[in-house]
Amino acid sequence: MNCAERLVEHFGTQAEVARRLKLDRAVVSNWVKSGYVPARWAMEVEAVTEGRIAALEVLNEANHRRPIRVKSRGEDENLFGSVIPGSDTMNPYLPSKRIQSFHPPQRTLMGPGPTEIHPRVLTTMSQPAIGYLDPIFVEMMEELKGLLRYVYQTKNPLTFPVSGPGSVGMEYCFVNMVAPGDKVIVCINGVFGGRMLENVVRCGGVPVTIEHEWGTPVDPQRVEDALKANPDTKIVAFVHAETSTGCLSDAKAIIEVAHRHDALTIVDAVTSLAGVPVLVDEWGVDAIYSGSQKCLSCTPGLSPVSFSERVVDRVKARKDKIHSWFMDMNLLLGYWGATTRTYHHTAPTNSLFALHEALLLIREEGLEDCWARHRRHHTALKAGLEAMGLKYLVQEQYRVPQMNAARVPEGVNEAEVRKRLLAEFSLEIGAGLGPLAGKIWRFGTMGYSCRPDNVMLCLSALGSVLQDMGHDVHVGEAEAAAHGAYAQMHAQAAQQKKRAA
Ligand SMILES: Cc1ncc(COP(=O)(O)O)c(C=O)c1O
């Protein structure tokens, strides 16, 4: 029996070995598969087994064993051409650690993002690269823009993905729309409103902030009051679904107020897009950005944006130079615009293949059914969390279905719970940020993570960890409540179908 197997035999399970060594379970599983414990763990293994497995045994075994190699080629074969023997061995910059291909563990992602990527999206992403000006790629870009317009419910010609995460989409809106000296009202009810404020300041704008208590929505009346007090306001900026609290604001009402006072709007839809209705044309949104890694079930690193003609005209009319070359809308139009396709930057082609597939999945599901799925699994998760005695942070009518913020019960070590969920169940949930750090957990049911199997795993894993830590939770009750909620929703749907027939 090798040292990895002896460790598992000694502690009973791989999970227990992982817990004792404060490691991820996937690491221990890899040791068992590889048939040895890496040498650097020798001392810890001797310590946790109280000498039953000696460090020397681990070291000797590790020196004689090699990890399983994934590739079928021989050691001395070079994949990229002939090797000059020994040419690299003396390179002083060679890492001292022996580095293998990276194989991430399989996780269930139920935090605030990123969420799990749909398998079809992963497959599409691994297709061979093509050039970003290849006519086939250009055709795909047009389809992608069409699919984005569908998800955003807009006819805005300027709707495309910015190369970069949601923060880049945010910056893209501010840097193009806020000229030095422009007055901007920023509504803050969580972390991301604060980031908008940072952007205004860095663009040389004059911010007027409306601070709200975290966990409450933006109040359109307060926006109206601020606009009356600042009639020279050019822009109103707010977050539709505040990820740090799980609170949804009434975008339509805020935009209506802003337009009445002749101000443009910048809307953050990073967490809301495809999870709840985002109706760009109906609400008259001027500028909006989102992220690929949430309800779109795609890889992180792309930020879909959409701009009204009013915004495009305003940016074109700016006399000063936009302060960022990369983000200058006038320059990027040359690549993503309606007519021309000229080099601007090397587009992340495979990520764009992925976004195309992710949006196609939403098209196939149907946007309204996609919103309904997010609400359905939120309802089941909520039933389970409440059965466990957890209370939501946000009042029911303002909750973002796909971002469930629940208060940590009194006396619970919330960080320890998250650590155990990750180590023992390979499940990730989110912690609270800023003033809510240590006070809430955030359960995301977004995109491909929004599935019944994830909801049930989350409830049973949380229940068993809390019970094991001595808290008053009965494993099974939360799952029963969630099953009950699903059954009720199925019955209602069947009745509706019958009535419609
Ligand atoms: C509401 C909101 N805005 C902006 C961002 C920034 O997005 P990213 O992390 O992709 O840069 C996030 C990320 O979670 C978010 O939730």
The ligand as an SDF file (V2000), in Angstrom:
LIG
                    3D

 16 16  0  0  0  0  0  0  0  0999 V2000
  -23.0060   44.4590  -10.1010 C   0  0  0  0  0  0  0  0  0  0  0  0
  -21.5980   44.2450  -10.5490 C   0  0  0  0  0  0  0  0  0  0  0  0
  -20.9830   45.2020  -11.2540 N   0  0  0  0  0  0  0  0  0  0  0  0
  -19.7240   45.0590  -11.6940 C   0  0  0  0  0  0  0  0  0  0  0  0
  -19.0020   43.8990  -11.4380 C   0  0  0  0  0  0  0  0  0  0  0  0
  -17.5940   43.7630  -11.9360 C   0  0  0  0  0  0  0  0  0  0  0  0
  -17.5250   42.7070  -12.8300 O   0  0  0  0  0  0  0  0  0  0  0  0
  -16.1510   41.9010  -13.0670 P   0  0  0  0  0  0  0  0  0  0  0  0
  -15.8290   41.2320  -11.7830 O   0  0  0  0  0  0  0  0  0  0  0  0
  -16.4910   40.9530  -14.1790 O   0  0  0  0  0  0  0  0  0  0  0  0
  -15.1330   42.8910  -13.4500 O   0  0  0  0  0  0  0  0  0  0  0  0
  -19.6030   42.8860  -10.7020 C   0  0  0  0  0  0  0  0  0  0  0  0
  -18.8720   41.6530  -10.3900 C   0  0  0  0  0  0  0  0  0  0  0  0
  -19.2880   40.8180   -9.6560 O   0  0  0  0  0  0  0  0  0  0  0  0
  -20.9220   43.0590  -10.2580 C   0  0  0  0  0  0  0  0  0  0  0  0
  -21.5330   42.1000   -9.5660 O   0  0  0  0  0  0  0  0  0  0  0  0
  1  2  1  0
  2  3  1  0
  2 15  2  0
  3  4  2  0
  4  5  1  0
  5  6  1  0
  5 12  2  0
  6  7  1  0
  7  8  1  0
  8  9  2  0
  8 10  1  0
  8 11  1  0
 12 13  1  0
 12 15  1  0
 13 14  2  0
 15 16  1  0
M  END
$$$$
